[in-house]
Amino acid sequence: MHRKLRVVVVGGVAAGPKTASKIIRNVPDAEVTVVEKGEFLSYAGCGFPYYISGLVKEQKELMATPAGIVRDAAFFEKVKNIRVINHCEVAGIDRAKKTVFVKCGCGEERVLDYDKLVLATGASPLRPPLPGIALRNIFTLHGVEDAEGIKSVLARGKATDAVIVGGGLIGIEMAEALILRGCRVTIVEMMDHILSMFDPEMASLVEKYAESKGIRILGGTKVLGFEGSEDVAKVLTDHETLRADMVIMSVGVRPNVSLAKSCGLELGRTGAIKVNSQMQSSDPDIYAVGDCAETVNLVSGKACFVPLGSTANKHGRVAANSISGIRDEFNGVLGSTICKLFEFTAAKTGLSEREAEKEGFDPVICLSPSLDRAHFMPCAKLLYLKLVADKSTRRLLGVQAVGPGDCDKRVDTAVAAISAKMSVDDVGNLDLCYAPPYAPAMDNLIVAANILRNKLDGLMSGIKPEEVKAKLARRENCLLLDVRTPDEFEQGKIEPCMHVPLGKLRSSLSVLDAYKNTEIIVFCKISLRGYEAARILGEAGFRDVKVMDGGVLMWC
Amino acid sequence: MHRKLRVVVVGGVAAGPKTASKIIRNVPDAEVTVVEKGEFLSYAGCGFPYYISGLVKEQKELMATPAGIVRDAAFFEKVKNIRVINHCEVAGIDRAKKTVFVKCGCGEERVLDYDKLVLATGASPLRPPLPGIALRNIFTLHGVEDAEGIKSVLARGKATDAVIVGGGLIGIEMAEALILRGCRVTIVEMMDHILSMFDPEMASLVEKYAESKGIRILGGTKVLGFEGSEDVAKVLTDHETLRADMVIMSVGVRPNVSLAKSCGLELGRTGAIKVNSQMQSSDPDIYAVGDCAETVNLVSGKACFVPLGSTANKHGRVAANSISGIRDEFNGVLGSTICKLFEFTAAKTGLSEREAEKEGFDPVICLSPSLDRAHFMPCAKLLYLKLVADKSTRRLLGVQAVGPGDCDKRVDTAVAAISAKMSVDDVGNLDLCYAPPYAPAMDNLIVAANILRNKLDGLMSGIKPEEVKAKLARRENCLLLDVRTPDEFEQGKIEPCMHVPLGKLRSSLSVLDAYKNTEIIVFCKISLRGYEAARILGEAGFRDVKVMDGGVLMWC
């Protein structure tokens, strides 16, 4: 007799319901049970900042399918034929007997048998045990309750001063939301810069913009504790004390692995549950998916912990297929990340320069700021790109994009390119779509790839603006040469420097005679004309000519 | 003694100046001469529709660098050290002597020696020899003169009725421009649909939108001639006679190859100059770049003629590198194409279904309309995707995207994926950037790839709306089953059909008992719930269940 496949899924927010639904679609007569400790199922937690800002009007929009149907237990039962037990917690797993011990909120206890068990236990926000952390109005942003708590403080007009601890993705999205709700917002970040997955010069561009929108950023600042009577009133840091009517703690999340640990499953070096490419844990009958599972960075080949809703869905599909006997595998992520701050985007995939160095690559980089559409189109916006490639293999390792321009398109294109291990030469020849309202004739990604090709071909030697600044600070003997037009030069100079417009350079070489053996650093607005100038100087016998990466636009 | 490299470039619009400039950057002491028969150098012809609409205010914006410097002969001389001879035509090439014979507008004649010759002779718009074609106000859109001519007719208020012959990219961009300038616009297209590189159901979506913007489209209509006294007044077609104060002929372009032919260079089967991956013609000292050169479609492996500014730049770089002794190659294009029509985009890369069939693939397709951002974000817009994959290898062959949503991002991502010969499984696991303002948690491209995976895995059998319509027309015995909510159903029904909301399907299977052996075609708004329903029916023993691709949204 054919016995039905019994699957128990622990966790009902993202990866859990996805896995359950896909199993039923693959094996319609499977008996699938989802156990969820909370009330809510399958909600879009990443929408909370937009619910708090008021852009999303109703909580139920975050709970509903695109067709407007709220995914409650009855929905899963009727539509998906999945049994959902919510308000219940899994208290233990007996791997030998293949049973799960469930304790319900109502006091009831039950034992569920499984053929396959799926752990989708998610992750929890870190809440460091600082003095005063238990004061009222100190929130994390994790569950529906957090979002409602923040909204109710805002509704009562109680939050004039909001302090966000941690300048990661959630910190930045919350900064926008709280500014929109009329708060004065300060972000306190322990590292030198917010968005620590970005290289410093790219994060700086976001910081500068954030400050222009009224967000105060305190980098390199450690929170020591909180003060207040019942409600929080002050945030103590190692630099200053901040007034605070509300605090958002967004200092990262930790995978929920206590259940996995208690039944002896292997954890990875990141602390998340170790899985293979079928999402199987060290017990082949137990799968782990979503934020509790470890994954692999496809560029470095190393284990990583990158909890994201998009990845959770892919995990769920692969685990469900594996459980259903359909060949499938999940090989890893690129750490792709994106966030919006008003009219600015910050997006990244693959390795930053710093990460590439740490992983043992020999990175070559370029900074390429330019318009994201044909320059004559009024809709064109500035896009700052940084590409990181490996010197010996010419392989593209990572792309960072920030600015008002269309960052997500370039980074998603790079996601496919990096996944395919493309070289910068491959990227430079991609047949990307071109029409003036969408891109320049040479797309920003192609221009940036070509700069890297020029560097790798020995045609160009770059120097980063921060290195130039350090040289100036050390009073090193070098000449800065600005080759922009006189108009551009008058609008903003880098001092000290010499100014020779590119069009006059060939006929003015004699004025530079004294610098034949000096280090010359040329630049223009974006350093395309700077590159042209460097080639002219090189040909004319100047021995040490460098191009300042990204030009004046990257000189923050 | 080191003799300087002498290069002559024929053509000064796009690929020519690019090749010349890159040679000088590679080999600064090269002697490079550009011969151009017109006045204008290096202009952005693809900007003409936006200049005509008034979005781009001044002609010189199309001639200038992003820094605002007009690229005239003096600019090339001073900045690039390139000699430009404009108003001059190359009258002959002596390949044995390696000389070029130049006739100037002033009557002067000269002979230029070359080590390497670069042909960048471009393409010319087709102007079929129809009766009345010489009447005034019948334009093509190729050079600056065309754009100025059209603008001056518009300025004189002479063009109330504009007829565009040819519904390709330029035809569509011009339709928008002329509507914005207050014209009544009709597009006459010989094929059944405009945008013939798209599959019919995708082109239909663009047509429907175009009509909503007041553009009249006459498909399957042949122009027979023109009538008028001096100015054109009527367009005669095989269906009706159209009033016309202005006619734009946009029926394609033909490569300018007379020079290449006259000196015996080999042409490809497309009629363009045959080149290898270094852009060398059949004479290794003569290169061909840009719109006059043939290229290869990377998916079909066949020669093709796809004249585009973006490709011209890549050709120029590769030819220049090859001439300068730097290893580089251009392997081909995907035929990527994009155009904007008001708030609508139509973009494509790789092969359409029809093209895939013609090239001998066994295509499997999916139609996937859905929102381009998280569904709860007010900025989310509809995006219609069609993916084409090869059945046996699961390789992605092509992507078409139309709609108000973010088409260019998905198609550019697909460009990289198809270039890397990714399977739909690879695409389904791409770590694309996710945050609610940019994409759904499962990006449209990933959802579409997953639909294809489901089809390839035998979990789903699809049928296109047009095939369903044909079945209904033939009165075939089949049941259409709509599984949307009652509200959705009331808002617009496909008749005849049965309506059982997905949530009630499992408990209502008995009402379908009579149809166990009937062909059942299920659908919802986008056919995600339709797929779910098909799985339920399949499990319940219904023998022939299909999902209507793209659901109600693709039922035009």
Interface residues (C-beta under 8 A of the other chain):
Chain A: A14 I24 R25 N26 P28 D29 A44 C46 G47 Y50 L55 V56 E61 L62 A64 P66 A67 G68 I69 F75 K78 V79 K80 N81 L169 E173 L298 L308 G309 S310 T311 A312 N313 K314 R317 I326 D328 F330 N331 G332 V333 L334 G335 S336 T337 I338 C339 K340 T345 A347 T349 S370 L371 A374 H375 F376 M377 P378 D406 D408 K409 V411 D412 T413 A414 V415 A416 A417 S419 A420 M422 D425 D426 V427 G428 N429 L430 D431 L432 C433 Y434 A435 P436 P437 Y438 A439 A441 M442 D443 I446 N450 D457 L459 R484 T485 E488 L502 G503 K504 R506 S507 C524 K525 R529 Y531 E532 R535 I536 G538 E539
Chain B: A14 I24 R25 N26 P28 D29 A44 C46 G47 Y50 L55 V56 E61 L62 A64 P66 A67 G68 I69 F75 K78 V79 K80 N81 L169 E173 L298 L308 G309 S310 T311 A312 N313 K314 R317 I326 D328 F330 N331 G332 V333 L334 G335 S336 T337 I338 C339 K340 T345 A347 T349 S370 L371 A374 H375 F376 M377 P378 D406 D408 K409 V411 D412 T413 A414 V415 A416 A417 S419 A420 M422 D425 D426 V427 G428 N429 L430 D431 L432 C433 Y434 A435 P436 P437 Y438 A439 A441 M442 D443 I446 N450 D457 L459 R484 T485 E488 L502 G503 K504 R506 S507 C524 K525 R529 Y531 E532 R535 I536 G538 E539
